């Protein structure tokens, strides 16, 4: 079994910054990719950013230039640096681990990010 623990969420004013962290532990053999998703009230969960095993990154348009995803492969961790935060970034942010063999996805419990003055 694999466990993911997120941290770093909180309340921040518009224009501020937060850094989310996610640490994976357990029976990890081969990670295909790790990523961050978010879910706002009344909306579906959506991809924010993803980083693959070769450190290729993908971002959705609404965070490009503001968010940066990074990964510490030795520690099975992934990070999301969020700058220039907007009220519309308010959501619960989830970490996802895409395990390669066996192929299975794991999710963290989520961390709340609130952007408000």
WOZI-V67300 format. One record per residue. N is the residue number from 0. RES is the residue in three letters. SS is DSSP state (~ for helix, > for strand, _ for the rest). PHI is phi in degrees with one decimal (NA if undefined). PSI is psi in radians with two decimals (NA if undefined). Layout:
# WOZI-V67300
{{N:RES:SS:PHI:PSI} {N:RES:SS:PHI:PSI}}
This chain:
# WOZI-V67300
{{0:UNK:_:NA:2.64} {1:UNK:>:-122.3:2.39} {2:UNK:>:-119.2:2.46} {3:UNK:>:-121.7:2.30} {4:UNK:>:-124.9:2.08} {5:UNK:>:-97.9:2.70} {6:UNK:>:-154.8:2.89} {7:UNK:_:107.5:-0.10} {8:UNK:_:-72.8:3.03} {9:UNK:>:160.5:-2.91} {10:UNK:>:-101.8:2.29} {11:UNK:>:-142.1:2.64} {12:UNK:_:-79.5:2.71} {13:UNK:_:-53.9:2.38} {14:UNK:_:90.1:-0.15} {15:UNK:_:-83.0:-3.06} {16:UNK:_:-131.7:2.65} {17:UNK:>:-143.3:2.68} {18:UNK:>:-124.9:2.05} {19:UNK:>:-93.3:2.51} {20:UNK:>:-126.8:2.60} {21:UNK:>:-141.5:2.15} {22:UNK:>:-114.6:2.26} {23:UNK:>:-104.1:2.48} {24:UNK:>:-144.5:2.91} {25:UNK:>:111.3:-2.64} {26:UNK:_:-83.1:1.37} {27:UNK:_:-104.7:2.11} {28:UNK:_:-107.3:-0.88} {29:UNK:_:-151.1:1.96} {30:UNK:>:-91.9:2.20} {31:UNK:>:-80.2:-0.80} {32:UNK:>:-163.6:2.83} {33:UNK:>:-131.4:2.69} {34:UNK:>:-158.2:3.01} {35:UNK:>:-121.1:2.36} {36:UNK:>:-125.3:2.87} {37:UNK:>:-143.2:2.70} {38:UNK:>:-139.7:2.03} {39:UNK:_:-90.9:2.77} {40:UNK:_:-56.0:2.26} {41:UNK:_:77.6:0.08} {42:UNK:_:-121.2:2.85} {43:UNK:_:-79.1:2.73} {44:UNK:_:-66.7:2.40} {45:UNK:>:-134.1:2.65} {46:UNK:>:-69.0:2.42} {47:UNK:>:-107.6:-0.94} {48:UNK:>:-157.8:2.69} {49:UNK:>:-143.8:2.51} {50:UNK:>:-132.5:2.22} {51:UNK:>:-89.8:3.13} {52:UNK:_:-64.4:-0.47} {53:UNK:_:-94.0:0.24} {54:UNK:_:71.8:0.29} {55:UNK:_:-70.3:2.34} {56:UNK:>:-113.0:2.62} {57:UNK:>:-134.8:2.40} {58:UNK:>:-129.5:2.59} {59:UNK:_:-80.1:2.75} {60:UNK:~:-58.8:-0.65} {61:UNK:~:-73.0:-0.07} {62:UNK:~:-120.2:-0.08} {63:UNK:_:-59.6:2.30} {64:UNK:_:86.8:-0.20} {65:UNK:_:-114.7:-0.65} {66:UNK:>:-108.3:2.58} {67:UNK:>:-134.4:2.20} {68:UNK:>:-99.5:2.48} {69:UNK:>:-145.4:2.94} {70:UNK:>:-145.7:2.49} {71:UNK:>:-111.4:1.72} {72:UNK:~:-66.4:-0.59} {73:UNK:~:-64.3:-0.53} {74:UNK:~:-105.5:0.14} {75:UNK:_:50.6:0.80} {76:UNK:>:-123.3:2.69} {77:UNK:>:-135.8:2.58} {78:UNK:>:-130.5:2.70} {79:UNK:>:-135.2:1.90} {80:UNK:>:-88.0:2.09} {81:UNK:>:-115.4:2.02} {82:UNK:_:-115.8:2.86} {83:UNK:_:49.8:0.85} {84:UNK:_:-66.1:2.54} {85:UNK:_:-120.2:2.74} {86:UNK:~:-55.2:-0.58} {87:UNK:~:-70.6:-0.13} {88:UNK:~:-82.4:-0.09} {89:UNK:_:-62.4:2.18} {90:UNK:>:-178.0:3.01} {91:UNK:>:-90.4:2.22} {92:UNK:>:-102.2:2.27} {93:UNK:>:-116.8:2.44} {94:UNK:>:-93.4:2.45} {95:UNK:>:-129.4:2.39} {96:UNK:>:-116.8:2.19} {97:UNK:>:-99.9:1.81} {98:UNK:>:-84.8:2.41} {99:UNK:_:-84.5:-0.92} {100:UNK:_:-134.6:1.91} {101:UNK:_:-71.0:2.70} {102:UNK:_:-75.1:1.99} {103:UNK:>:-161.5:2.56} {104:UNK:>:-103.7:2.47} {105:UNK:>:-124.1:2.54} {106:UNK:>:-123.3:2.57} {107:UNK:_:-82.4:3.14} {108:UNK:_:-84.9:-0.23} {109:UNK:_:96.2:2.62} {110:UNK:>:-135.7:2.34} {111:UNK:>:-80.5:2.29} {112:UNK:>:-119.5:2.14} {113:UNK:>:-123.3:2.16} {114:UNK:>:-112.4:1.92} {115:UNK:_:-159.1:2.58} {116:UNK:_:-92.9:NA}}
